[in-house]
Amino acid sequence: MGQILALFRGGASGDEIIIDFENVNPTEPELPVWNAIDALLKKKDDVLKQIFSYTGKDDLIRAAISSRTPDEEVNGLTKVEEEAWQAISGQADIVHEFYQFACSLENEFPKLITELSNTEPKITLMNKQALCKQLGLILDFVLAFDNKKVTTPGIQNDFSYYRRNSQRMKQFKRENELKIPEETQGRISMFIASPSPMMNHLINIVKTVQGGTTNPAFGEVLTTFANVCNDMVEKQIFSNNEMNLFCLRVMTGCIILNDRISELTSFHKKTPVKIKDCIMQLKNFGDNPQYAEQINSLLDTFRYTCLHVNDPETPGFIKALLI
């Protein structure tokens, strides 16, 4: 991804923070957490490949439902239903893998939260850069996954059909074909019911780590990281626009997550996030037709994922920027 050089004016001293996302290596103290998160991140590309290639089986489902007659049954199913069941079983396995990745995130992400929260934010960004990079990669993944999921209704439709017909498989003594336990099916259904399942899951993980209370330290890491990413793009540090897009995605992810886990939220008039600058940065970058679709997707995450955009404490000019 090339080198990232970020200047963040921290307090009166004007601290300089340099983060090299391409070449940074974990320090000895970072290694235990870094290794755990790295093992998780190695799976993310396969998950994204699966969701971006996912095609719903609506036609098969409709045909199967309309074919339910006593004739031409195979082990209790009509031939059309049998064809649909075999196809949908494969689809359910894919959705199950999405959920399993989320469960892995639930196991490992708390380690990253804890490690990034135990030092002052600017110290964290200077001394735990490999872990900060991993946080950015996780947020980048979450936005990409959720953006595709919200435009892929077949995920929910397919799994709903699978869940309904699992009961029929039991009636037909075909339990051996049910790879996903009934309890897990229920959890998966709840997971994919959210329009932004991975971000929602990430928020729940953070809240669980916090014990239901706000975590100022982790929130400050997120707001500082968001401001750094905005500064990087604003100062035109990168000639590579793919790197700029990465920074904008990480910035957006930090703002969304902070909005849900911090008491002050990301859009409050007293927020430490340079929210006006961040939104304007997205809009200016989106003026390039080549990147307009990607940027509009990021702006939509503010509009539809953040809870506090329309709060009374959100300045009117911020609301107007997102209309």
PAKE-834373 format. One record per residue (C-alpha): z, y, x; residue in one letter. Coordinates in Angstrom, 3 decimals, padded with zeros to 6 digits, always signed. Example, Ala and Ser with C-alpha at 12.3 -4.5 7.8 and 13.67 -1.06 7.14 Angstrom:
+----------+----------+----------+------+
|       up |    north |     east | guke |
+----------+----------+----------+------+
| +007.800 | -004.500 | +012.300 |    A |
| +007.140 | -001.060 | +013.670 |    S |
+----------+----------+----------+------+
END
This chain:
+----------+----------+----------+------+
|       up |    north |     east | guke |
+----------+----------+----------+------+
| +000.000 | +000.000 | +000.000 |    M |
| +000.086 | +002.287 | +002.987 |    G |
| +002.929 | +004.443 | +004.175 |    Q |
| +005.054 | +006.463 | +001.836 |    I |
| +006.595 | +009.633 | +003.208 |    L |
| +008.895 | +011.325 | +000.732 |    A |
| +010.663 | +014.658 | +001.088 |    L |
| +013.575 | +015.130 | -001.243 |    F |
| +015.480 | +018.405 | -001.124 |    R |
| +018.993 | +017.108 | -001.589 |    G |
| +021.617 | +019.784 | -002.111 |    G |
| +021.818 | +022.763 | +000.222 |    A |
| +021.081 | +020.772 | +003.343 |    S |
| +017.524 | +019.851 | +002.388 |    G |
| +017.741 | +016.213 | +003.442 |    D |
| +014.555 | +014.463 | +004.438 |    E |
| +014.152 | +010.925 | +003.183 |    I |
| +011.374 | +008.773 | +004.593 |    I |
| +010.513 | +005.531 | +002.812 |    I |
| +007.762 | +003.298 | +004.121 |    D |
| +006.965 | +000.943 | +001.269 |    F |
| +004.366 | -000.966 | +003.238 |    E |
| +006.207 | -001.631 | +006.476 |    N |
| +009.897 | -001.389 | +005.665 |    V |
| +011.899 | -004.485 | +006.555 |    N |
| +015.377 | -005.329 | +005.301 |    P |
| +018.285 | -004.513 | +007.546 |    T |
| +020.863 | -007.188 | +008.271 |    E |
| +023.266 | -005.951 | +005.553 |    P |
| +020.429 | -005.926 | +002.995 |    E |
| +019.231 | -009.464 | +003.675 |    L |
| +021.406 | -011.494 | +001.258 |    P |
| +020.341 | -009.444 | -001.772 |    V |
| +016.824 | -008.844 | -000.453 |    W |
| +016.162 | -012.592 | -000.067 |    N |
| +017.282 | -013.299 | -003.633 |    A |
| +015.113 | -010.531 | -005.096 |    I |
| +012.160 | -011.437 | -002.890 |    D |
| +012.159 | -014.993 | -004.254 |    A |
| +011.998 | -013.516 | -007.756 |    L |
| +009.248 | -011.031 | -006.913 |    L |
| +007.040 | -013.789 | -005.524 |    K |
| +006.666 | -015.070 | -009.100 |    K |
| +005.738 | -011.760 | -010.736 |    K |
| +002.016 | -011.827 | -009.939 |    D |
| +001.611 | -015.195 | -011.665 |    D |
| +003.423 | -013.843 | -014.726 |    V |
| +001.169 | -010.776 | -014.840 |    L |
| -001.925 | -012.926 | -014.381 |    K |
| -000.891 | -015.063 | -017.337 |    Q |
| -000.175 | -012.193 | -019.709 |    I |
| -003.319 | -010.268 | -018.758 |    F |
| -005.447 | -013.354 | -019.438 |    S |
| -003.577 | -014.306 | -022.614 |    Y |
| -005.791 | -014.733 | -025.678 |    T |
| -004.209 | -015.393 | -029.059 |    G |
| -005.268 | -018.339 | -031.206 |    K |
| -005.384 | -016.534 | -034.550 |    D |
| -008.614 | -018.227 | -035.644 |    D |
| -007.200 | -021.689 | -034.998 |    L |
| -003.986 | -020.821 | -036.813 |    I |
| -005.821 | -019.538 | -039.888 |    R |
| -008.054 | -022.601 | -039.962 |    A |
| -005.072 | -024.919 | -039.627 |    A |
| -003.142 | -023.262 | -042.435 |    I |
| -006.119 | -023.409 | -044.804 |    S |
| -006.758 | -027.086 | -043.963 |    S |
| -003.454 | -028.468 | -045.184 |    R |
| -004.551 | -031.278 | -047.477 |    T |
| -003.523 | -034.935 | -047.673 |    P |
| -006.917 | -035.941 | -046.274 |    D |
| -007.883 | -036.703 | -042.688 |    E |
| -004.384 | -036.510 | -041.281 |    E |
| -003.575 | -037.533 | -037.725 |    V |
| +000.084 | -038.449 | -037.303 |    N |
| +000.933 | -036.256 | -040.279 |    G |
| -001.422 | -033.403 | -039.370 |    L |
| -004.970 | -032.744 | -040.450 |    T |
| -007.513 | -032.844 | -037.659 |    K |
| -007.734 | -029.055 | -037.665 |    V |
| -003.945 | -028.780 | -037.572 |    E |
| -003.833 | -031.229 | -034.689 |    E |
| -006.328 | -029.142 | -032.745 |    E |
| -004.300 | -026.005 | -033.437 |    A |
| -001.029 | -027.693 | -032.470 |    W |
| -002.361 | -028.850 | -029.114 |    Q |
| -003.685 | -025.368 | -028.339 |    A |
| -000.567 | -023.560 | -029.531 |    I |
| +001.699 | -025.899 | -027.574 |    S |
| -000.027 | -024.712 | -024.418 |    G |
| +000.377 | -021.095 | -025.517 |    Q |
| +004.076 | -021.654 | -026.166 |    A |
| +004.495 | -023.011 | -022.646 |    D |
| +003.079 | -019.751 | -021.279 |    I |
| +005.394 | -017.626 | -023.429 |    V |
| +008.274 | -019.830 | -022.306 |    H |
| +007.383 | -018.974 | -018.706 |    E |
| +007.571 | -015.258 | -019.566 |    F |
| +011.066 | -015.831 | -020.904 |    Y |
| +012.088 | -017.916 | -017.898 |    Q |
| +011.094 | -015.057 | -015.600 |    F |
| +013.247 | -012.712 | -017.680 |    A |
| +016.144 | -015.157 | -017.293 |    C |
| +015.611 | -015.182 | -013.527 |    S |
| +015.688 | -011.392 | -013.616 |    L |
| +018.975 | -011.606 | -015.498 |    E |
| +020.412 | -013.769 | -012.726 |    N |
| +019.225 | -011.701 | -009.758 |    E |
| +018.893 | -008.059 | -010.837 |    F |
| +022.691 | -007.491 | -011.070 |    P |
| +022.912 | -008.098 | -007.319 |    K |
| +020.439 | -005.278 | -006.710 |    L |
| +022.229 | -002.926 | -009.111 |    I |
| +025.563 | -003.522 | -007.400 |    T |
| +024.217 | -003.080 | -003.883 |    E |
| +022.318 | +000.117 | -004.692 |    L |
| +025.276 | +001.608 | -006.557 |    S |
| +027.960 | +001.319 | -003.894 |    N |
| +026.802 | +004.258 | -001.757 |    T |
| +025.834 | +007.873 | -002.463 |    E |
| +022.237 | +007.953 | -003.801 |    P |
| +020.627 | +009.774 | -000.875 |    K |
| +022.422 | +007.454 | +001.550 |    I |
| +021.122 | +004.528 | -000.483 |    T |
| +017.533 | +005.771 | -000.251 |    L |
| +017.863 | +006.324 | +003.491 |    M |
| +019.772 | +003.195 | +004.494 |    N |
| +018.716 | +000.597 | +001.889 |    K |
| +015.017 | +001.256 | +001.774 |    Q |
| +013.915 | -002.359 | +001.508 |    A |
| +016.087 | -002.766 | -001.592 |    L |
| +014.780 | +000.510 | -003.032 |    C |
| +011.266 | -000.824 | -002.580 |    K |
| +012.242 | -003.947 | -004.507 |    Q |
| +013.637 | -001.808 | -007.324 |    L |
| +010.308 | +000.020 | -007.449 |    G |
| +008.364 | -003.237 | -007.557 |    L |
| +010.504 | -004.550 | -010.410 |    I |
| +010.010 | -001.365 | -012.438 |    L |
| +006.275 | -001.449 | -011.727 |    D |
| +006.122 | -005.051 | -012.955 |    F |
| +008.139 | -004.282 | -016.094 |    V |
| +005.841 | -001.423 | -017.121 |    L |
| +002.698 | -003.487 | -016.493 |    A |
| +004.024 | -006.484 | -018.457 |    F |
| +005.225 | -004.455 | -021.428 |    D |
| +002.058 | -002.382 | -021.598 |    N |
| -000.005 | -005.551 | -021.940 |    K |
| +002.416 | -007.253 | -024.310 |    K |
| +002.365 | -004.404 | -026.825 |    V |
| -001.421 | -004.753 | -027.117 |    T |
| -001.340 | -008.560 | -027.382 |    T |
| -000.038 | -009.494 | -030.855 |    P |
| -001.199 | -013.064 | -030.323 |    G |
| +001.893 | -013.712 | -028.205 |    I |
| +004.197 | -013.356 | -031.201 |    Q |
| +001.768 | -014.903 | -033.678 |    N |
| +001.213 | -017.994 | -031.545 |    D |
| +004.889 | -018.539 | -030.855 |    F |
| +005.838 | -018.052 | -034.502 |    S |
| +003.339 | -020.768 | -035.454 |    Y |
| +004.729 | -023.032 | -032.718 |    Y |
| +008.280 | -022.523 | -033.927 |    R |
| +007.415 | -023.215 | -037.572 |    R |
| +005.519 | -026.365 | -036.714 |    N |
| +008.221 | -027.654 | -034.400 |    S |
| +010.135 | -028.582 | -037.538 |    Q |
| +007.115 | -030.504 | -038.845 |    R |
| +006.846 | -032.372 | -035.549 |    M |
| +010.394 | -033.597 | -036.064 |    K |
| +009.475 | -034.787 | -039.553 |    Q |
| +006.555 | -036.717 | -038.085 |    F |
| +008.795 | -038.283 | -035.379 |    K |
| +006.991 | -036.401 | -032.594 |    R |
| +010.047 | -034.756 | -031.004 |    E |
| +008.871 | -035.892 | -027.577 |    N |
| +006.151 | -033.226 | -027.753 |    E |
| +008.685 | -030.418 | -028.126 |    L |
| +009.220 | -029.173 | -024.582 |    K |
| +011.194 | -026.097 | -025.665 |    I |
| +014.649 | -026.708 | -027.211 |    P |
| +015.263 | -025.182 | -030.626 |    E |
| +017.976 | -022.830 | -029.348 |    E |
| +015.673 | -021.570 | -026.606 |    T |
| +012.911 | -021.049 | -029.169 |    Q |
| +015.224 | -018.680 | -031.026 |    G |
| +015.999 | -016.724 | -027.880 |    R |
| +012.326 | -016.469 | -026.991 |    I |
| +011.522 | -015.194 | -030.477 |    S |
| +014.136 | -012.461 | -030.096 |    M |
| +012.830 | -011.608 | -026.626 |    F |
| +009.200 | -011.168 | -027.653 |    I |
| +010.105 | -009.364 | -030.890 |    A |
| +010.691 | -006.212 | -028.851 |    S |
| +007.577 | -004.096 | -028.205 |    P |
| +008.885 | -003.669 | -024.636 |    S |
| +010.628 | -006.979 | -023.943 |    P |
| +010.986 | -006.735 | -020.168 |    M |
| +012.309 | -003.157 | -020.168 |    M |
| +014.629 | -003.966 | -023.050 |    N |
| +015.860 | -006.987 | -021.108 |    H |
| +016.373 | -004.862 | -017.991 |    L |
| +018.394 | -002.345 | -020.012 |    I |
| +020.584 | -005.127 | -021.409 |    N |
| +021.147 | -006.495 | -017.914 |    I |
| +022.303 | -003.100 | -016.642 |    V |
| +024.596 | -002.615 | -019.632 |    K |
| +026.091 | -006.062 | -019.079 |    T |
| +026.764 | -005.263 | -015.424 |    V |
| +028.338 | -001.976 | -016.498 |    Q |
| +030.574 | -003.768 | -018.978 |    G |
| +029.348 | -001.578 | -021.806 |    G |
| +030.165 | +001.657 | -019.990 |    T |
| +027.872 | +004.108 | -018.226 |    T |
| +027.208 | +003.651 | -014.526 |    N |
| +026.887 | +007.114 | -012.963 |    P |
| +026.174 | +005.686 | -009.506 |    A |
| +023.158 | +003.596 | -010.541 |    F |
| +021.947 | +006.355 | -012.842 |    G |
| +022.038 | +008.781 | -009.909 |    E |
| +019.999 | +006.352 | -007.822 |    V |
| +017.396 | +006.217 | -010.594 |    L |
| +017.218 | +009.996 | -011.034 |    T |
| +017.017 | +010.600 | -007.292 |    T |
| +014.317 | +007.957 | -006.931 |    F |
| +012.343 | +009.498 | -009.809 |    A |
| +012.506 | +012.955 | -008.234 |    N |
| +011.454 | +011.595 | -004.851 |    V |
| +008.421 | +009.882 | -006.377 |    C |
| +007.446 | +013.081 | -008.168 |    N |
| +007.777 | +015.083 | -004.939 |    D |
| +005.595 | +012.609 | -003.078 |    M |
| +002.724 | +013.069 | -005.485 |    V |
| +003.248 | +016.816 | -005.819 |    E |
| +003.086 | +017.353 | -002.053 |    K |
| -000.105 | +015.267 | -001.869 |    Q |
| +001.455 | +013.035 | +000.762 |    I |
| -001.058 | +010.305 | -000.002 |    F |
| -004.813 | +010.338 | +000.175 |    S |
| -004.827 | +006.973 | -001.605 |    N |
| -004.638 | +007.513 | -005.364 |    N |
| -003.532 | +003.916 | -005.929 |    E |
| -000.409 | +004.818 | -003.974 |    M |
| +000.024 | +007.922 | -006.099 |    N |
| -000.245 | +005.788 | -009.241 |    L |
| +002.372 | +003.421 | -007.883 |    F |
| +004.713 | +006.354 | -007.309 |    C |
| +004.105 | +007.648 | -010.832 |    L |
| +004.786 | +004.219 | -012.340 |    R |
| +008.040 | +003.884 | -010.408 |    V |
| +008.989 | +007.437 | -011.407 |    M |
| +008.312 | +006.593 | -015.063 |    T |
| +010.290 | +003.362 | -014.883 |    G |
| +013.284 | +005.142 | -013.344 |    C |
| +013.230 | +007.800 | -016.069 |    I |
| +013.021 | +005.253 | -018.901 |    I |
| +015.791 | +003.045 | -017.531 |    L |
| +018.059 | +006.007 | -016.787 |    N |
| +017.499 | +007.357 | -020.301 |    D |
| +018.990 | +004.186 | -021.752 |    R |
| +021.888 | +003.583 | -019.361 |    I |
| +023.192 | +007.059 | -018.491 |    S |
| +025.453 | +009.194 | -020.647 |    E |
| +023.463 | +012.379 | -019.987 |    L |
| +020.068 | +010.678 | -020.587 |    T |
| +016.796 | +011.642 | -018.883 |    S |
| +015.743 | +014.377 | -021.315 |    F |
| +018.986 | +016.300 | -021.775 |    H |
| +018.771 | +019.972 | -020.846 |    K |
| +021.257 | +019.313 | -018.015 |    K |
| +019.604 | +016.161 | -016.687 |    T |
| +019.229 | +015.940 | -012.899 |    P |
| +015.735 | +014.551 | -013.470 |    V |
| +013.040 | +017.167 | -012.920 |    K |
| +011.649 | +015.999 | -016.223 |    I |
| +009.264 | +018.894 | -016.852 |    K |
| +007.753 | +018.496 | -013.379 |    D |
| +007.493 | +014.728 | -013.854 |    C |
| +005.669 | +015.038 | -017.178 |    I |
| +003.353 | +017.733 | -015.841 |    M |
| +002.624 | +015.574 | -012.808 |    Q |
| +001.503 | +012.770 | -015.086 |    L |
| -000.615 | +015.088 | -017.212 |    K |
| -002.270 | +016.689 | -014.186 |    N |
| -003.037 | +013.307 | -012.644 |    F |
| -004.407 | +012.129 | -015.977 |    G |
| -006.969 | +014.945 | -015.987 |    D |
| -009.006 | +012.681 | -013.729 |    N |
| -011.013 | +010.502 | -016.175 |    P |
| -010.701 | +007.568 | -013.783 |    Q |
| -006.939 | +007.455 | -014.333 |    Y |
| -006.625 | +008.920 | -017.830 |    A |
| -006.009 | +005.582 | -019.569 |    E |
| -003.301 | +004.503 | -017.131 |    Q |
| -001.556 | +007.867 | -017.313 |    I |
| -001.697 | +007.966 | -021.116 |    N |
| -000.017 | +004.568 | -021.100 |    S |
| +002.834 | +005.964 | -018.986 |    L |
| +003.212 | +008.986 | -021.259 |    L |
| +003.298 | +006.656 | -024.263 |    D |
| +006.242 | +004.831 | -022.722 |    T |
| +008.139 | +008.121 | -022.810 |    F |
| +007.134 | +008.722 | -026.419 |    R |
| +007.901 | +005.260 | -027.774 |    Y |
| +010.359 | +003.588 | -025.374 |    T |
| +012.824 | +006.382 | -024.596 |    C |
| +015.539 | +006.844 | -027.204 |    L |
| +016.445 | +010.434 | -026.457 |    H |
| +013.125 | +012.289 | -026.342 |    V |
| +013.770 | +013.852 | -029.745 |    N |
| +017.499 | +014.443 | -029.384 |    D |
| +018.785 | +017.937 | -030.254 |    P |
| +019.804 | +018.342 | -026.602 |    E |
| +016.222 | +017.821 | -025.429 |    T |
| +014.581 | +021.218 | -024.797 |    P |
| +011.795 | +022.070 | -027.210 |    G |
| +009.267 | +022.641 | -024.456 |    F |
| +009.841 | +019.074 | -023.217 |    I |
| +009.195 | +017.695 | -026.697 |    K |
| +006.060 | +019.840 | -026.915 |    A |
| +004.742 | +018.422 | -023.640 |    L |
| +004.824 | +014.931 | -025.136 |    L |
| +003.073 | +015.741 | -028.410 |    I |
+----------+----------+----------+------+
END
